[in-house]
Amino acid sequence: MTTSLEFLLLLAGCTIVTLLPRILPFIFVRNFTISKPVEKWLSYIPICIFTGLIVENLLAKTNSGLAINWTVLAAAIPTCLIAIFTKSLLPTVLAGVFSMAFIRFFF
């Protein structure tokens, strides 16, 4: 595989465009303090995003209305149990990925 100057410049540009929106907010807000009510409200955002993703995949639209996607439900149950007991993102994500992989492989 050959690498050209154009490719390297494109790679550098993509890196900058990707990193700027991720780093700049932390640089600008590190000197700010937020109030406790706002901090508590912000703590619910990951739960809301997770719930939205789960419900979107759990319910499937059919001609007769909404139906439950049973494979997603079967993977969501052990994933939610792991999330409740560990309260950690990594084991929760791993449980979800492995549960869904197991279900898709064997069923």
PAZAPA-4460 file (N, C-alpha, C; in steps of 0.05 Angstrom, whole numbers, plus 32768, in hexadecimal, padded with zeros to 4 digits):
% residues 107
    n_x    n_y    n_z   ca_x   ca_y   ca_z    c_x    c_y    c_z   seq   type   mol
   8011   7FE9   8000   8000   8000   8000   8012   8019   8000     1      M     A
   800D   802B   7FEE   801C   8043   7FED   800D   805A   7FFB     2      T     A
   801D   806B   8007   8012   8082   8015   801A   809B   8007     3      T     A
   8007   80AC   8000   800E   80C5   7FF2   800B   80DC   8006     4      S     A
   8016   80F2   7FFE   8015   810A   800E   7FF8   8113   8012     5      L     A
   7FE8   8111   7FFD   7FCB   8118   7FFF   7FBD   8108   8014     6      E     A
   7FC3   80EE   8015   7FB7   80DD   8028   7FBF   80E5   8045     7      F     A
   7FD8   80EA   8049   7FE1   80F2   8064   7FD5   810D   806C     8      L     A
   7FD2   8120   8059   7FC5   8139   8060   7FA8   8135   8066     9      L     A
   7F9B   8124   8057   7F7F   811D   805D   7F7C   8110   8078    10      L     A
   7F8E   80FE   807F   7F8D   80F1   8099   7F92   8105   80AF    11      L     A
   7FA5   8117   80AC   7FAA   812C   80C0   7F91   813E   80C3    12      A     A
   7F85   8146   80AD   7F6D   8157   80AE   7F56   8149   80BC    13      G     A
   7F52   8130   80B6   7F3C   8121   80C3   7F41   811E   80E0    14      C     A
   7F5A   811A   80E8   7F61   8118   8104   7F5B   8132   8113    15      T     A
   7F63   8148   8107   7F5E   8162   8114   7F40   8167   8116    16      I     A
   7F31   8162   8101   7F14   8167   8101   7F06   8154   8115    17      V     A
   7F10   813D   8119   7F04   812A   812C   7F0C   8132   8149    18      T     A
   7F24   813A   814E   7F2D   8140   8169   7F23   815A   8173    19      L     A
   7F21   816E   8163   7F18   8189   816C   7EFE   8189   817B    20      L     A
   7EE9   817D   8170   7ECF   817E   817F   7ED0   816D   8199    21      P     A
   7EE3   815B   819B   7EE5   814A   81B3   7EF6   8157   81C8    22      R     A
   7F0A   8167   81C1   7F1D   8172   81D4   7F15   818F   81DC    23      I     A
   7F0D   819F   81C9   7F07   81BB   81CF   7EF2   81BF   81E5    24      L     A
   7EDC   81B0   81E6   7EC9   81B5   81FC   7ED6   81B0   8217    25      P     A
   7EE7   819D   821A   7EF4   8198   8234   7F07   81AE   823B    26      F     A
   7F14   81BA   8227   7F27   81D0   822D   7F17   81E9   8236    27      I     A
   7F00   81EE   8229   7EF1   8206   8230   7EE2   8204   824A    28      F     A
   7ED8   81EC   8251   7EC8   81EA   8269   7ED7   81E0   8282    29      V     A
   7EF0   81DC   8280   7EFE   81D1   8298   7F00   81E6   82AE    30      R     A
   7EFD   81FF   82A8   7EFE   8214   82BD   7EE2   821B   82C7    31      N     A
   7ECE   8210   82BC   7EB3   8216   82C4   7EAA   8202   82D9    32      F     A
   7E99   820B   82EC   7E8C   81F8   82FE   7E6E   81F9   82F9    33      T     A
   7E62   81E2   82FA   7E45   81E1   82F6   7E38   81DB   8310    34      I     A
   7E1F   81E4   8312   7E11   81E1   832B   7E08   81C4   832F    35      S     A
   7E02   81BD   8347   7DFB   81A2   834E   7DE1   8199   833F    36      K     A
   7DCC   81A9   833C   7DB5   81A0   832D   7DBB   819A   8310    37      P     A
   7DCC   81AB   8303   7DD4   81A6   82E7   7DE5   818D   82E5    38      V     A
   7DF7   8189   82F8   7E08   8171   82F8   7DF7   8158   82FC    39      E     A
   7DE3   8159   830D   7DD1   8142   8311   7DC1   813D   82F7    40      K     A
   7DB7   8152   82EB   7DA8   814F   82D2   7DB9   8143   82BC    41      W     A
   7DD2   814C   82BA   7DE4   8141   82A5   7DEB   8124   82AB    42      L     A
   7DEA   811B   82C3   7DF1   80FF   82C9   7DDC   80EC   82BE    43      S     A
   7DC4   80F5   82B7   7DB0   80E4   82AB   7DB3   80E1   828D    44      Y     A
   7DC3   80F0   8280   7DC5   80EF   8263   7DCE   80D4   8259    45      I     A
   7DE3   80C8   8264   7DEB   80AD   825A   7DD4   8099   825C    46      P     A
   7DC5   809A   8272   7DAF   8087   8275   7D9A   808C   8260    47      I     A
   7D94   80A5   825A   7D80   80AB   8245   7D89   80A2   822A    48      C     A
   7DA2   80A6   8223   7DAD   809D   8209   7DAC   807F   8207    49      I     A
   7DB4   8071   821D   7DB4   8054   821D   7D97   8049   821A    50      F     A
   7D84   8056   8228   7D68   804D   8226   7D5D   8052   820A    51      T     A
   7D64   8069   81FF   7D5B   806E   81E3   7D65   805A   81CF    52      G     A
   7D7E   8052   81D2   7D89   803E   81C0   7D7D   8023   81C4    53      L     A
   7D78   801C   81DC   7D6C   8002   81E2   7D4F   8001   81D8    54      I     A
   7D3F   8015   81DE   7D23   8015   81D6   7D21   8015   81B7    55      V     A
   7D32   8024   81AA   7D31   8026   818D   7D36   800B   8181    56      E     A
   7D47   7FFB   818C   7D4D   7FE0   8181   7D3A   7FCB   818C    57      N     A
   7D2F   7FD0   81A3   7D1E   7FBC   81AF   7D02   7FBB   81A2    58      L     A
   7CF8   7FD2   8199   7CDE   7FD3   818C   7CE2   7FD5   816E    59      L     A
   7CD4   7FC3   8160   7CD6   7FC3   8143   7CBA   7FCB   8138    60      A     A
   7CBA   7FDC   8124   7CA1   7FE4   8118   7C98   7FCF   8103    61      K     A
   7C80   7FC6   8105   7C75   7FB3   80F2   7C5C   7FBF   80E6    62      T     A
   7C50   7FB0   80D4   7C37   7FBA   80C7   7C20   7FBC   80DB    63      N     A
   7C20   7FAB   80EF   7C0B   7FAB   8103   7C11   7FBC   811C    64      S     A
   7C27   7FCA   811C   7C2F   7FDB   8133   7C4B   7FD6   813B    65      G     A
   7C4F   7FD5   8155   7C6A   7FD0   8160   7C6D   7FB4   816A    66      L     A
   7C84   7FA8   8166   7C8A   7F8D   816F   7CA4   7F8E   817E    67      A     A
   7CA7   7F7B   8190   7CC0   7F79   819F   7CD4   7F68   8190    68      I     A
   7CEC   7F72   818E   7D02   7F63   8182   7D0E   7F51   8198    69      N     A
   7D07   7F38   8197   7D0D   7F25   81AD   7D2B   7F20   81B0    70      W     A
   7D3A   7F21   819A   7D57   7F1D   819D   7D64   7F34   81AC    71      T     A
   7D5A   7F4C   81A7   7D65   7F63   81B6   7D5D   7F62   81D3    72      V     A
   7D45   7F5A   81D8   7D3C   7F57   81F4   7D4C   7F42   8203    73      L     A
   7D51   7F2B   81F5   7D61   7F16   8201   7D7D   7F1F   8208    74      A     A
   7D89   7F30   81F7   7DA4   7F3B   81FD   7DA3   7F52   8211    75      A     A
   7D8C   7F60   8212   7D8A   7F77   8225   7D88   7F6E   8242    76      A     A
   7D7B   7F58   8246   7D77   7F4F   8262   7D91   7F4A   8271    77      I     A
   7DA3   7F39   8266   7DBC   7F36   8275   7DCD   7F4F   8276    78      P     A
   7DCB   7F5F   8261   7DDA   7F78   8260   7DD1   7F8B   8276    79      T     A
   7DB7   7F8D   827A   7DAC   7F9F   828F   7DB4   7F94   82AA    80      C     A
   7DB3   7F7A   82AE   7DBB   7F6E   82C8   7DD8   7F74   82CE    81      L     A
   7DEA   7F71   82BA   7E06   7F78   82BE   7E09   7F96   82C4    82      I     A
   7DFA   7FA6   82B7   7DFB   7FC3   82BC   7DF3   7FCA   82D9    83      A     A
   7DDE   7FBD   82E2   7DD4   7FC2   82FD   7DE8   7FB9   8312    84      I     A
   7DF3   7FA2   830E   7E05   7F97   8323   7E21   7FA3   8322    85      F     A
   7E2C   7FA9   830A   7E47   7FB4   8309   7E48   7FD2   8309    86      T     A
   7E33   7FDF   82FF   7E32   7FFC   82FC   7E4B   8007   82EE    87      K     A
   7E54   7FF7   82DA   7E6C   7FFE   82CA   7E66   7FFB   82AD    88      S     A
   7E70   800D   829D   7E69   800D   8280   7E77   7FF6   8271    89      L     A
   7E90   7FF1   8277   7E9E   7FDC   8268   7E91   7FC0   826A    90      L     A
   7E8C   7FB6   8282   7E7F   7F9C   8284   7E63   7F9C   8277    91      P     A
   7E55   7FB2   8279   7E3B   7FB4   826D   7E3C   7FB2   824F    92      T     A
   7E4E   7FC1   8243   7E50   7FC0   8226   7E5A   7FA5   821D    93      V     A
   7E6D   7F99   822B   7E77   7F7F   8224   7E60   7F6A   8226    94      L     A
   7E50   7F6C   823B   7E3A   7F59   823F   7E26   7F5C   8228    95      A     A
   7E20   7F74   8220   7E0E   7F78   820A   7E18   7F6D   81F0    96      G     A
   7E31   7F73   81EA   7E3D   7F69   81D1   7E3F   7F4B   81D0    97      V     A
   7E48   7F3F   81E6   7E4A   7F22   81E7   7E2E   7F14   81E7    98      F     A
   7E1B   7F20   81F5   7E00   7F15   81F5   7DF4   7F15   81D9    99      S     A
   7DF7   7F2C   81CB   7DEB   7F2D   81B0   7DFB   7F1B   819D   100      M     A
   7E15   7F19   81A0   7E24   7F08   818F   7E1C   7EEA   8193   101      A     A
   7E19   7EE3   81AC   7E11   7EC8   81B3   7DF5   7EC1   81A7   102      F     A
   7DE3   7ED4   81AA   7DC8   7ECF   81A0   7DC8   7ECE   8181   103      I     A
   7DD6   7EDF   8174   7DD6   7EDF   8157   7DE5   7EC7   814C   104      R     A
   7DF9   7EBD   815B   7E08   7EA6   8151   7DF8   7E8C   8154   105      F     A
   7DEA   7E89   816B   7DDC   7E70   8170   7DBF   7E70   8168   106      F     A
   7DB3   7E87   8163   7D96   7E87   815D   7D90   7E95   8143   107      F     A
***
